[in-house]
């Protein structure tokens, strides 16, 4: 009977460790998970921007534009700056996760040492054998490692998911702003658009996109601008909108 009571009391100590560890890790993981989520949100926009720059620098479809507009150096410098900043933020994110795990482990070890101190008295009195104490200490440290990793990771993910849900709900609750009704405006009828000896090149470049370009478009007809990349189709359309 006394042996059963002793074993039950030791199991109760392990239960206390589990409960205490769960509370401590839950608090640490909640705070750490929210910080991790905020950094991931901040990093996501930078990752997208870096991917855009990477496509402009490496993709085959941008080859003509790289030569035409000579933007390789400028975009490459932006890519380097963004990548360096993202690497630093990712390192900060990894440090937060690492410190979160270590903080939980330290607290668990403190609780474990407290239990060991409690067992010193029973060992001296002979109620508990030294072998039982060693086995209990090993089980306690194994429990600390298991709980700090598994439970900490799980609760950290839950905290991040709650962040996702919160942001999604805020997005869903955004009010829809109706576009202002400015009424209908009738533009002046344009019967003819004519380009006469027009030349154009982008600032900072030497190559002319349009060189002595002349053509005439009648309002009663439909026209299509056809040509390979870089011959000025978009330039003509943009200038129409700007003017």
N, C-alpha and C positions, 0 to 999 in steps of 0.2 A: 504494500500500500504506500509506504513512504517513498519507494523507488518510483512508483507511478506519479506521485505528487511532484517529485523532483523533476522527472521528465516533462511533466505538464508545465511546470514553472519555466523550464528552459525553452520549451516551445512557445510559451507566452512571451518570453524575451525576444525570440525571433519575430514573433508577430508584432511586437512593439517596434522592432527595427524596421519591418516592412511598412508599418503605418507611418512612423516618423519620417522614413526615407521618402515615402510617396508624397507626403505633404511638402517637405522641403524641395524635392525635385519638381513638383507641380508648380510651386511659386517661381523657382528659378527658370524652368522651361517656359512658363507663360511669358515672363518678361523677355527672355532671350528670343523666343519664337516671334514675338511682335517686332523686335528690333531686326531680326533676320528678314522678316517679311517686308518691312519698310525699305531695307537696303535692296532686296531683290526687285521691288517695284521701281526703285530709282535706277538700278542697273539695267532693267529691261529696256527702257527707252534708249539708253546708250548702246546696248547690244544691237538694237535695230538700226541705229544710226551708223554704227561700225559696219554692219552687214551691207548697208547701202553704199558706203564708201568703198568697201571691198569689191562690190559688184562693179562700181564705176572704174576701179583700177584694174580688175582682172577679167571681167566678162568679155567675151568676144564681141557681143553686140554693141559694146561701147567703144570699140577700137577706132572707128572713124571719128567719133566725138573727141577722143583723147588727142588725136593728131590735130583735128580741126581747131579746137578751143585751147589746146595746150594747158589743160588743167591738172596734169598728172602731179606736178610738184605741190600745188596748193591742196589738192585732195589728199595726197599722201601725207602731208604735214598734219592735216586735220585727223586723219586716221591714226597717226602715231600719238597725237595728244589724247584722243578719245580712248585709244587702247591702253595707254599708260595709266590714265585715270581709272579705267575699268579694272585693270589689274590691281591697283591699290585698293579700290573698294572691295574687290573680291577677297583680297588678303585680309582686309578688315572684317569681312563677313566670316571668313574661316577662323579668325581669332576669337570672334564672339562665340561661335559654336564650340571651339576648343575650351575657352574659359568657362562656358556654361557647363560642359561635361566635367571639367576639373573641379569647379566649385561644388557641384553635387557630390563628387567623390570625396572631397575634403570633409564635407558635412557628414557624410555617411561614415567615414573613418572615425570622426570624433564620436559619433554615436556608438560605434563598435568598441572603441577604447573605453567608453563609459561602461559598457556592458562587461568588458573584461575586468575593470576595476571592481565592479559589483561581485564578480565571481572569485576574486582573490580571497575574500572572507570564507566562503564555503570550501575552497581548496585547503586553506589552513586548518579548518576545523575537521576536515576529512569527509564532509558531506558530499563533495564532488572530487573525483579523482583528477590528477593532472592530465591524464590521457583524454578524459572527457572534455577538459577545458581546452586542450590543444585542438581537438576535433571541432569543438564549438567555435573557436576562434577562426579556424580555416573556413568553416561553413559561413561564418559571419562576413569574412572578407570576400568570399566568392559571391555571397548574396549582394554585397555592396556593389561589386563590379557589374553584376547582372542587372540589378535594378537601375543603377546610374546610367547604363547604356540603353537598355531596352525601353524602360519607362520614360527616360528623358527624351529619347528620340521620338517615341510615340506622342508624348504630350507636346513636344515642340512642333510636330507636324499638325496636331490638332489646333494649336494656337495659330499657326500659319493659315490653316483652312478657315478658321474663324475670321481672320483678316480678309481672306478672299470673299467670304460671304458678306461681311460688313460692307466692303467696297461695292460689291454687286448690288446689294440692297440700296445703297446710296445712289447708285446709277439708275436703278429702277424707279426710285422715288423722285428723280429729277423732273421738274415741271417742264412741260413742252411749251416753248415760247413761239407763239404764232408770228409769222412774218407780217410786218407792217404792210398795210394795203395803201400803196402810194397811187393807186389808180392806174389806168391805162394811159400810156403816152405814145402817141403816134410820131414816129420818126419821119423826118423829111425824106421824100422819095428820091432815091439816087438812081439816075438813069444810066450813068456811065462812070466807071472807075478806070483811070488811065495812069500808068507808070511811064514816065518819060526820062530816059537816060539816068536811072536811079542806081546809085552805088552805096553799098553798106558793108561795114565790117565791125565786129564786136570790139569794145574797148580792150586794149592790151594785146591785140592780135594784129598780125600783118596781112593775113589773107582776107580778101574781100569775099563775103558771102554772095552779095549781088554786085555785079560789075556792068555798068552801062545797060541796065535792064529796062526794056521798054515793052509795054503791051497795053492792050485796051480791052476792057470787059464791058459788054453791053448788059443793061439791067434786065432785058427780056430773055436772056439766055442763061444757061447753066454751064459752069466751068469747073474743071478738075485740075489740081496742081499735081503733076506726076514727075517723079525724079528720084534719084538715089539719095541716100542720106548725105546731108551736108550741102545740098545745092541751094537751099534758101526757102524751101516750102514753108516751114514753120515761121521763119523770119517775116515773110510776107503777111501771114495770117496774124501774127502778134502785132505787127505795125498797124494792121487794120483795126484791131481791138483798141490799141493805145490811142489811135486818132479818132 
